Amino acid sequence: MIKVFKAWIDRYLSDPEAILLLVILFGSLVILKYFAGILAPIFISIAIAMLLQFWVNFLEKHHCSHTVAYISVYIVFLVLFFGAILFLLPLLWKQCVNLITEMPTLIQNGKTVFLNFIHTKHSYVSEKDIEDALSMVSGDVQNWGKHVVTVSLASITGVITWIIYVILVPMLVFFFLRDHKKILNWFKRFLPQKRSLISKIWYEMQHQMGNYVRGKMAEVLIVTVFTYLVFLFFDMQYQVLLACLVGLSVIIPFVGVLLVTVPVLLVGYFQWGFAGGLTGEFALMLYSYIFIQLVDGGILVPLLFSEAVNLHPIAIIIAIL
């Protein structure tokens, strides 16, 4: 056993590059563990720069200079970035506040459903118990909603954090797009001259990370747009907020879908469900929503990420499972 272990060490850890690679990986994990919150704007900027670098390379291949390419892509990014801050975020905030404010009304409607169920099924739970429990929940939700809104608006730390993100992220994205080669060359100065293994792993990791970020962003946008169109067709309440939540939920497979499905079902049922259970509109909305989730998990994800990370769709499906 000792000989086998020694042979394994001699094979894989006798190379100085392998040792250095382990040190770099361990150091990166330590940084992520203890400084992730502080370095979050940098990580976000790197992810955005990876997404935009594809379009910079695309323009350069079509006979554009590097300066024209990255400035053009950066201007489009700024328009989308500040457009989302000025128009999309206020709309999302308004719908979020409205949802929290109207939550007691939704709970009151839910109480009506429970009481009707008691009358028809002769439940052992009394009406008074149901009313007391739901009244307590309604009061707690209303107080919690007011507290969230108040804290979110009055928190100086939160405001400063948002200001830092709004200013720092676009600035970092600009420098990553303009000087990414200089930044990489600066890091290479700290590496040994013999670094073929590290260079190979870095270029593969950079390529795959860029493809993964682009694939995930494409999935988020596609799911958000189609979900919004479905909610818009059915004239569902809080359609923008719920569509954005559904789109962001794909970042965390399965868990995100389960979490975001609950508010979608509640809002849909409280909007249509009182006309007699599963009404036509609620049923069609629910089936459309389930169809989007099935298409996303069974078709969109395998197709996007088989191209993005160079894996067969079957391998992607197995990885998701």
N, C-alpha and C positions, 0 to 999 in steps of 0.2 A: 504493500500500500504506500509506504514511504517512497519507494522508487518511482511508482506511478505519479505521485504528487510532485516529486522532484523533477521528473521528466516534463510534467506539464508546466512547471515554473520555468524550466530552462527553455522550453519551446516558445512560451508566450510572453514571459516577463524578462527575458534576457536582453531583449531589444530596448535600448534607451527610449526610442519613440513610443513604445507601448507604455512604458512607465510614465512618460510625459503626458501621454493621452489620458491615462488614469488620473493623474494629478489635475489636469484641466477639467475632466468630468467631475471629479470630487469638488474642486473649487467652484465650479458652476452650480452644483447642487447646494453648496453652502450659501452662495450668494442668493439663490432663489429662495432658500429657506428663511434667511434672516433679513434680507433687504428687498424682498419682492414688492412690498408696499411703497418703499421709497423710489425704487427703480421702475415702477409701473408705467409712468409716462414714456420711458425709454423703450420698454418692451412693446407698448402700443404703437409707438412711432416706427419701430423696426418692422412690426407686422404690416403696418400700412405701407411702409417703403417697399417691402417685398411684393405687396400687391401692385403697387404702382410701377415697380421696376420692370414688370412684364411689358407694360405699355411703352415705357421708355425704350426698351430693347426693340419693340415692334417698330417704333418710329425711326430708330437708328438703322434698322434693316431696310427701311424704305427711303434711304438717302437723306435723312435728317441729321444734322449735327447733334452732338450730345447736349449742347447748350439749348438749342431749340427744342429738343425732345423733352428734356426734364422740366424746362420752364413751362411748356405747353401742358404737360401732364400735371404739373403742380398747380397751375391756374385752375384747371378743371377740378382738381381735388379741393382747392380753397372754396370754389363756388359751391360744391356739394357739401363741404364741411360746415361752412357758415350758413348755408341754406337750411341744413338740418337743424342747426342751433336756433336760428331765427324763426323758422316756420314749423318744423316737425316737433321739436322738443316742447314748445309751448302748447301745441295741440295735445301731445301725449300727457303733459302735466295736467291740462284742463280736464281731459277725460278720466285721468287717474283720480283727481280730486272729486269729480262728479260721482265716480263709482264708489269711492269711500263714503261720500255724503249720502248717497242713495242706498247704501248697504242696509241701514235699518228698515227702509221701505221694502227692500227685497226680502229681508228676514220676516217682516210682517206678512208679506204674501206667502212666504213659506209656511208661516204659522197657520194660515187659512187652509193650505193643502193638508197639513198634519191634522187639523181639527176635522176636516171633511173625511179624512182617512179613519179617524177614530169613530166618527158617527157611522160609517159604512161597515167597518170591520169589527166594531165593538172591542177595541183594544183595552187591555188591562191598565193602561196608562191614562190617568184622568186628564180632563181638559185643563184643569188648574195647574197641574204639574207642567204640561206643555207650555202654557202661557207664561208661567213663572220662569221656566228655563229660557225660552226664547226672548222674553223681555230682558233678562239678565244679559244674554248674549248680545242683544241689540244695543243695550247701553254700553257694554264693553267695546263693541266694534266702533260705535260712534265716538267714544272717548279716545280709543286708540287711533282712529282716523284723524281726529282733531289734533292729537299729540304728534302724529307723523307729519301732518301739514305744517304745524307750528314749528316743530324742530327743524324740518327741512328748510323752511324759509328763514328762521332766525339763527341757524347754526353758522357762526362766523367761520369755523373750520371748514364746513362744507362749501361755503361760498368761496373761500380762498382756494380750496382744492379745485373747484370748477374753473376759477380764473387761471390757475396754474396750468390746468389741462388745456384750456382754450388757447392760451398763449404759447405754451411750451411744445405741445404736440405738433402743430403746424411748423414751428421753427425747426424742430428736430427732423421732421420729415423732409424739409427742404435740404438740410445739410446731408442727410443720408442719401438723398437722390443725387445731389451734386457731387459729393466727395466720398462716395462709398468705396471707390478704389483707393483713395488716399488713406481712409480709415483702416481698410484691410492691410495695406502696406505698412501702416504704423504698428498694427498688432504683430505683423510678421517679424518686426525687428526684435521682438522678445522671444522668438522661437529659434531653435537651433537651425543651422544651415541644412542639415540632413533631416527633412521632414516630409518625405514622400508619403508615408502612411497617414500623417495628420492632414496633409493637403488633400489626399484622396477622400478621406472621410469628411473633411470640411466641405469640399465641393459637392459631394453626394448629399450631405445633410442640408446644405444651402439650397440645392436644387429641389430636394423633396419638401423642405419646409415651405419654400415659395409656392410650389404646386399645391401643397396642402392648404395654405392660407387662401390661395385663389379659389380652390375647389370649395372650401367651407364658406367663403364669402358668397360665391355663386349660389350655393345651396340656400343660404340665409335669404338672399334677395329673391330667389325664385319662389321659395315657400312663402315669404312675406307677401309678395305681390299677388300670388294666386289665392292665398287665404284672404287677403283684403278684397279681392274681386268677388269671392264667394260671399263674404260678409256684407259687401256693398250691394250685391244682387238681392240678398234677403233683407236689406235695410236693418241690419243688426245694430244694436246699441254698442258704443265703444269700439267700433269696428277697427279704427286705426290702432288703438292701444292693444287690443287683442291680437290683431294681425302681426304687430311687431313682437309681441310676446311669443306667438307661435313661431315666428321666424327665428328669434333668438334661442328658442328651446332646442333647435336642432344641434346647437353647439354641444349639448350634453345628451347623447343618445338615450332613448327610453325614459330616463329619469326626467329630463326636461319636458318631454311630451306628456308624461303623467301629471306633472305639476301644473302645466299650462292648460291641460284639458279640463281641470276642475272649474276655473273661472269661466271658460267657454261654455261648459254645460250649464252652469248656474245662470249666467246672463241669458243664454238662449232659452232655458226653461222658464225663467221668471218673465221673459218677454212674451213667449208664445204658449207656454205649457198650461196655463190656467183655463184655456178654452176647451179642455177635455183631455188632459194628458199629453200624449205624443201627437200634437197637431200636425197638419201637413207641412207647414213652414218649418217647424222645429225639427221634424223628422228629416226633411230634405236637407236642411242646414247640417244636421248631425251626420247624415250619410255623406254629404259633400266633404265635410271636415275629415271624416274617417278615410275617405278616398284619397284626399291629399296626403294624409299621413302614410297610407299604404304605398302610394306612388313614390313618396320621398324615401321611405325605408327600403322598398323593394326594387325600385328602378333608378331614381335620381341619384342616390348615394353610390350604388355600385358603378353607374356609368361615369359620374363625375370623378370619383376617386380611383377608378381603374385607370383612367387617363392621367389623373394628377400624380399618383404615386406609383404608376407603372405596375399595377397588380391586376389580376383577373377579377372580374366581378364576383365570382364564387368565393375567392379569398376575402373580399371585402365583406360579403354577407356572413361568412364564418367568423370574421373578426368582430362584427357587430354583435353576433349572437354570443 
